[in-house]
Amino acid sequence: MTDSPLAARLSARTLELVDAPSESRHEDALCAHVLATLLAGGVAARDAGDTCVLAGITERGDRPLVLLGGHLDTVPAQGNIPGRIEGGAVHGLGASDMKAACAVMIELALAGVGDGGGAVDYGFVFFGREELPLIDTALTPLLDREPGLRTADLVLMMEPTDNAIHAGCLGNVNATWTFTGRSGHSARPWLADNAIHKAAEGIAAVAAVPAAPREFDGLVFTEVVSVTKIAGGIAGNVIPGEVTAHVNYRYAPDRSPLEADAWLHALCDPYGTLDVHGNAPSAPVATRNPLVGRLRALGGLELAPKQAWTPVAEFAAAGIDAVNFGPGSPPQAHTVGELVEIDALVTSYRTLEAFAAAEPDTAPAGPAA
């Protein structure tokens, strides 16, 4: 497939987007470029403000409305921009996460796929600041500003999934854990209170918490809690009076943010002071949505749990069923050698093209699992 005209268009578009720097908070130029490209191709598109572009059909009509979601931002560069096409793949910053998906979305829109003549309508949602903490997201305010988007029957958030359906997502808590003691001379430690020793007790308690599998509609998510950073100490001959650590907790789709917050406090509070500064909610699996079943059957797609956080949670919070489906590969995301296979671009495009055109009786609807 890599030598087909479609493969050439998709790979060229992906490279074009890779070569447009758009690290989080610096998406404005790429946002303007995407909008100009769509308008020049005759697509109904508009600037939705705050690094967001909307295209296609963005409010439900007579046919089911499916939104395709793609974030424009990337993590910081690691010497991997500009990109290149080599060995059947597009290489470079954001190639997999998720310039590839944005390229597929643009080419579908330019080709008029899902523009009102098929079984489902497509709306295209491009937005920024996804790679930052949830408090900084551009998507949730967009969903508040654009009530038509909330009439959608399904969202395909085109995060890297290797063209499988990844349902649901884990919630994500980030917190600072402070251990307070009393500083003193290391020759007389009994006159001090060693904060590092207190931290060791707390961290040992976290390390003893086993990974907890949780099943939803046959999909198994694993709840995990980890200490990911630690800082403390003054000098080699000083007992430290304070140590701070970073705690990350990933929780299952049936646990609310309040429940997750309470669980983590119960674990950590006996040892130190926990300050939760980020709590991104989990998302339900949405596998019982008949459109998910239809897409899965039509494309012969694998179904898996999303053992991570993605914006499906933001769409779910707005009352819209959402799953993850995209051409990128999860292990490639955020790596210095990031790439996306050109064949995967073509597969993603062809699957979504067929899904837009397929009548409900083309593939069995109903629960996907």
C-alpha positions, 0 to 999 in steps of 0.5 A: 500500500505504501506506493499507492496515490492515497499512501503518497498523499497521507505520508506527505500530509503527515510529514507536512504536519510533523515539520510544523512545530507545535509543542504545547502552547505553541500550536497557533501556527499549525492551527492556522495552517490546518484551517487554511488547508481545509478552507482552500480545499472547499471544506466547511471549516472554521476557527473555533478559538483557542487553538481549535478548528472545527470542520465537517458536520458539527451538529447532529442531523438526520444521520448519526454524527461521529466526531473524529478528534485530533490534538495538534500539540506535541511534547517537546522536541528531542532533535527529531524535527524536521521529519523524513519519509524512509523505510515505509514510515514517516519519522519525526516529532509527533508522527505517531502522537498524533500528526498521523491522525490529524493527516488522516482527518484532513484528507478525509475532510478534503475528500468529502468523506462523511459530508452528508452523503453516507450512513454517518456524518463526520465532524472533525475536531482539532484542538490544542494543549492535550499533552499538558495537565487537564486543567490546561486543556483546550477541549473541555472549554470547546465542548462548553462553547459548542453545544452542537458537538454534544449531540454526537452519537460517538467520538473516535478520539484518534490517539495511537492505537495501532488501528485497534479500538481502545475503549475507556481510559484510566483516571490519572491523579498527580500529587505532591507528597511532603514528609516533614522532620527536623534538620540537624547535624548528622553526627548527632542524628538523635537530635534531629528527625530524618525526613528521608527515613519518614519518606522511606516508610511511606514509599515502602507502603506505596510499593507494597500496593499490588497492581489491581486488575478490574474488568469492564465488559470483558476488558481488564484495566489495571489500577496502579500507584507509583512514586515517580520523583523524590527530592530532598537533602541539604548536605552530606553532614545534615539530617534533612528536615523535608523531603518531597515526592511525586505520586501518580495514581491510575484508577479504573473506569468505575471510580470517580475522581472524588473516590480516587482522591479519597483512596490516595489520601487514605494510603499516603496521609499516615506518612506525610502531607499529600497535595493533589494538584491534578485529577483527570477522570476516567472514562467508561468503555462505551463498548455497548454503543452500536456504532462501536460494534458496527465499526469493529465488525466492519474493519475486523478491529481488535478491542482492548482497554486503554491503559492510560488517560486520553481525551475520551474522558473529556468527551464522556464528561460532556455526555458523549460516548467515545473510544480511541482509534488511530493509526499511530502506535502507542510504543512510538509515542514521545520517543526520540525515534518516533514514527508511523507506518505508512500502511497504518495511515492507509488502513486508518483512512480506508476503515473510516471511509468505509465506516462513513459509507456503510449502511447499518446492515452491512455489519452487525450492530450491537455490543462490541464485546 
